[in-house]
Amino acid sequence: MARGQQKLQSQQKNLKKAADKKKGQAADQKTAAMAALVHTCPVCRTQMPDPKTFKQHFESKHPKSPMPPELVDVQA
């Protein structure tokens, strides 16, 4: 039990380091995911990562609405 106090301090320090690392990592993943969603549907404001997915979404969810000009040439 000679190292009891040091052991507790070390455990607390390691827990704090792990929590800080985990907190920072989650924010990085969120920002990266949000940066990947670059196309926004003008009808429902849903965000999609690429034009192919955007066109598929638009054709299935909004068949009566006119196709946006940026989706006319996209191959789905």
Sequence and secondary structure as in RCSB ss.txt:
>XXXX:A:sequence
MARGQQKLQSQQKNLKKAADKKKGQAADQKTAAMAALVHTCPVCRTQMPDPKTFKQHFESKHPKSPMPPELVDVQ
A
>XXXX:A:secstr
 TTHHHHHHHHHHHHHHHHHHHHHHHHHHHHHHHHH  EE TTT  EESSHHHHHHHHHHH TTS   GGGTT  
 
